[in-house]
Amino acid sequence: MGNISRRVEQLEDARDFDYVELADGGYYWYEEKELYKSFFCFYMSCLSADYGGKDRPPVPDVFVAISRAKDRAGAMSKVLPGWQRWREDHSLKVCLDLDRLVEDGEIVPFNWAKLIMESGEEDEDESYSGLQ
């Protein structure tokens, strides 16, 4: 089976791996390179599901780990640097309310498709208001 302590040390020393310390004393390990792939796939799947009125796919495990982290703000900053600007910086491909995740540990969907459609309706009303 091997020495578990040695294996943990190898994971800690590996550059591509990092972890989130959980409130229960455990650790959630993740591969940094894989995060953005999973974020992007989740984001695109959520946009499609939200627009089509379908159920969303499961949330990536790293967000569940952040909800259970000992220091949620620190964990979020480690996983998504600059996360505080998530509503303005659209390069952060997320469909969750990151503020609620960090503050309350709750995984709450954020519907970009609805926001875009609602803001588009306001723009339409304003652009045609002078024609009536």
C-alpha positions in Angstrom: 0.0 0.0 0.0 2.9 2.4 0.6 3.6 5.0 3.1 0.7 7.5 3.2 2.8 10.3 4.8 5.3 10.0 1.9 2.5 10.2 -0.6 1.0 13.3 1.0 4.4 14.9 1.0 4.7 14.1 -2.7 1.4 15.8 -3.4 2.4 18.8 -1.3 5.7 19.1 -3.3 4.0 18.7 -6.7 3.7 22.1 -8.4 0.4 21.2 -10.2 -1.5 20.3 -7.1 -2.9 22.4 -4.3 -5.4 21.9 -1.6 -8.2 23.6 0.4 -8.2 23.0 4.1 -11.6 21.9 5.2 -13.3 23.0 8.5 -13.4 19.3 9.6 -9.6 19.1 9.4 -9.5 17.3 6.1 -8.1 18.5 2.8 -9.5 18.7 -0.7 -6.8 18.3 -3.3 -7.1 19.6 -6.8 -5.0 19.9 -9.9 -4.6 23.6 -10.8 -4.5 23.0 -14.6 -7.8 21.1 -14.5 -9.7 23.8 -12.6 -10.2 26.2 -15.5 -11.3 23.4 -17.8 -13.9 22.3 -15.4 -15.0 26.0 -14.7 -15.4 26.7 -18.4 -17.3 23.4 -19.1 -19.6 24.1 -16.1 -20.1 27.7 -17.2 -21.0 26.8 -20.8 -23.3 24.0 -19.6 -25.1 26.3 -17.2 -25.6 29.0 -19.8 -27.1 26.4 -22.1 -29.3 24.9 -19.4 -30.4 28.2 -18.0 -31.3 29.5 -21.5 -33.2 26.3 -22.4 -34.9 26.1 -19.0 -33.3 22.8 -18.1 -31.5 21.5 -15.0 -28.0 22.5 -14.5 -25.1 20.0 -14.3 -23.6 19.2 -10.9 -21.3 21.9 -9.4 -17.6 21.2 -9.7 -16.3 19.5 -6.5 -13.9 22.4 -5.8 -16.9 24.7 -5.1 -18.3 22.2 -2.7 -14.9 22.0 -1.0 -14.8 25.8 -0.7 -18.3 25.8 0.9 -16.8 23.5 3.6 -13.4 25.2 3.9 -11.9 26.4 7.1 -11.2 29.8 5.5 -13.7 30.2 2.6 -12.3 33.6 1.5 -8.8 32.3 1.5 -9.7 29.1 -0.3 -11.6 31.1 -2.9 -8.7 33.5 -3.4 -6.4 30.5 -3.9 -8.7 28.8 -6.5 -10.0 32.0 -8.2 -7.6 34.9 -7.7 -9.6 38.2 -8.1 -12.9 36.5 -7.4 -14.2 39.6 -5.7 -14.7 41.2 -9.1 -16.7 38.3 -10.5 -19.8 40.4 -11.4 -17.7 42.8 -13.5 -14.8 40.7 -14.7 -16.5 38.3 -17.1 -13.2 36.4 -17.6 -14.1 34.5 -14.4 -16.4 31.9 -15.9 -18.7 31.1 -13.0 -22.5 30.6 -12.7 -22.6 30.7 -8.9 -23.0 33.6 -6.5 -19.5 33.7 -5.2 -20.3 36.3 -2.5 -22.8 33.9 -1.0 -20.4 30.9 -1.3 -17.7 32.8 0.6 -19.9 34.6 3.2 -22.4 31.8 4.0 -21.0 28.6 2.5 -24.1 28.3 0.4 -23.9 27.2 -3.3 -26.4 29.5 -5.0 -26.8 29.5 -8.7 -26.3 32.8 -10.6 -28.1 33.0 -13.9 -26.1 35.0 -16.4 -28.6 34.2 -19.2 -31.5 35.7 -17.2 -29.4 38.8 -16.4 -28.4 39.3 -20.0 -32.0 38.8 -21.3 -33.4 41.2 -18.7 -30.8 43.8 -19.4 -31.5 43.4 -23.1 -35.2 44.1 -22.6 -34.3 47.3 -20.8 -32.1 48.4 -23.7 -34.8 47.6 -26.2 -37.4 49.6 -24.3 -35.1 52.6 -24.1 -34.1 52.5 -27.8 -37.7 52.4 -29.0 -39.2 54.8 -26.4 -38.9 57.8 -28.7 -40.8 56.2 -31.6 -44.1 56.0 -29.8 
